[in-house]
Amino acid sequence: MKLHNSLLLGAMLLALPTMGTAQDAAAPEFATFADTAYIFNTLLFLIGGFLVFWMAAGFSMLEAGLVRSKNVTMQLTKNIALFSIAALMYWLIGYGIMYPGDDWTIVGYLGKLFAPVSLEPVGAGADVVDVTYASVGSDFFFQLMFVAATASIVSGTLAERIKLWPFLIFTVVLTGVIYPIEASWQWGGGWLSEAGFSDFAGSTLVHATGGFAALAGAIVLGPRLGKYTKEGRVVPMPGSNLALATLGTFILWMGWFGFNGASQLAMGSIGDVTDISRIFANTNMAAAAGAVAALILTQVLYKKVDLTMVLNGALAGLVSITAGPLDPTLFGALWIGAVGGVIVVLAVPALDKMKIDDVVGAIPVHLVAGFWGTMVVPVYTEGTSFATQLLGFVAIGAFVFIFSLLVWFILKALGGIRVSEEAEISGLDMAELGMEAYPEFARG
């Protein structure tokens, strides 16, 4: 039977036109070996893109589970709205700013403005597309997912007390201007790239950027009512659904394989595919180590395991490995991720001492662990230095924080960004939206 199948397969292959030979006008076009890299690179971006898209569901579920039931609908509304706004703004101006090619408005610092994305014509062949890379549509689609992830980070931090429309206006600025500018400095071939800064998939460019924007918003917005007493005690405000929060974490964990793996930006060779598999394995190891580190540390510190810390420990491990997921060994990914898990457990109470109210722990996970992930890159990646890594983090952090702070202050001055005390007490679902996520239950 095996011999019969082999002969049949051989006959079928012989019946096919020889790859790369001239075809008549009526015959289908067959890929040549020169086209293979383009095809697989495009496929990588599409697969990676829809994996990262699934992270939008992860953020939604994580946030819905960690806020109180009276604010769940608001979080879900913000998450679907911010993703949609990101898609529009990145098409309109963001992509052109981030990837200007040689067309810089200010050389190395600001890309071209108001250059909406244009796709290749329908049925474009090798004579039209850039066969050395991937299709424009796949590249735009993949990069867009990172923009939306950045905005999702801000959403969780500012939950339970921010008005819907000021948040969405900030999202317009973040996804259309702030993120594309700072990302162009590195991924668009700007001044940080030339300086030797290294951030493979975005510990700083995506995660710390979202963290800095969230930090600025939290400072201007202030903490939730009753979160901190006059005596300085922190009042716990448990989330509504830890099952949803856990589901959200697993979805984010899965999406991260596309986030880091497709950032290899090539799948047209044996070396590229092997490297992608290495990135997947390191990404998973860092997440697992972060979760276990948080699991053990909360048991030691509080005599009981804190599930929310374990969830954020896994996410912090993922953020920590994102700046350099290719070069470490599996053991390297383990200890890098484990440190990320420790960072979360220590940083969450530190923020509370400063009375910075971060509902879902996004600042420790994305900003603080993002700093750690960025700074540890030179341990395994040749050609990088701690000084340059610090330069990149400080430059991006300062730009994002100051720009975000300015936007938040403007929004506060124009119409306010915080709901009334009555609305916050009754819940944003009813006050802002007039509907509840769990109408059959009493509000909590």
C-alpha positions, 0 to 999 in steps of 0.5 A: 500500500505504501509503495502504491501511494508513493507511485501515485504521488510521483505520477501526480507530481510529474503531471504538474507543470514544472515550477518556474517554467513559462506558462501559457496565458490561460494556465494558472500561475505557479510560484517560483522558488523566488516567490516562496519567501514572499508567500510564507512571510505574508502567511506569517503576518496573517497568522500572527496578526489574527493571533494578536487580534485574539489578544483583544478578547483576552484583554476584554475578558481579563478586565471584565473579570477584574472590575466590579460587576457594575462596571463590566459593560463599560469595560467591554464597550471600551475594548471593542471601541478602542480596537475599532478606533485603532484600526481607523487611525492607524490606517489614516495616519499611524502607519505612514508615521511609523513606516515612512521609508525614506520620507521623514518629515523630520529625519529620524524622528517623525514620519510622513503625515496623512498618508493612508495605507494603500494595498496592492491591486487585486490579483497583483503578481510578482511584477507588482509586489515586493517579493523580498518582504510580504504583502502590504495588507499583511504587514499593515494588518499585523502591525495594527494589532500591536497598536490596539494592544497598547490602547488596551493596556490603558483601558484596564488601569483607568477602569471604574471611574473614567468617562467613555468619550474622553477615554476614546478621544485619548485613544484616537491620539494614542493610536494615531500619533503617540504610538506611531511616532515612538515606534517609528524611532525603532521599527521605522528605522529612526534614530533609536534603531541607528543608535543600536537600541533593541526591542524585538517585539515591544517590551518598551515600544508596546507594553511600556508605552501603554504603561506610561500612558496609563500612568499619566492617566491614573495620576490625572484621574485619581484613585477610585472612591474609597480605595485609600483611607485617610490613614493610608490603608488600602481597601480591597475591591475584588473583581466580579469574575475570576473565571473570566480573568483567568480565561482572559489570561490564557487567551493573552498567553496564546496570542503572545505566540503570534505577538513574539513569533511573527515579530521574526518578520520572516518565514521563508527559510529553514533558519527563520522557521527554526527561530520562530519555534525557538521564540514560541518555546521561550515565550511559553517558558517565560510565562510559566516561570512568571506564574510560578514565581508569583504563586510561590512569592504570594504564598510566602508573603501573604500565607495564601496564594493570590490568583490575580497575582499569579495571572499577572505574574504570567503576563509579566513573564510574557512582557519580560521576554518580549524584548528579546525572545529569540536569543536566550536559552530556555533556562534564560527565558525561565529566569527572565520570566520569573523575575517578571513574576516577582516584579508584579508581586512587589510593584502592585503594593508599591503603587498602592503606597503612592496612591496610584490606583491601577485596577488591573495591575497593568502598570506593574505588568507592562511598564515595570516588567517592560523596563526589566525585559528591555534592560536584560536584552544585552545578557543574551543578545550580542551587539546591544548595550545596557546604556543604549537600552536605557537610552531607548527606554527613557526617551520613549518613556519621557515622550509618551508620558509627557505627551499623554499627560498633556492630552489628559490635562487638556481633556480634563480642562475641556469637559472633565474625564471623571464621572460624578461620585453618584455615577461611580457609586452606582456603577458606570454601566448604568450611569454611562451606558444604561445597561448592565452586564449581569441584570439578573443579579444585584449590583455589587 
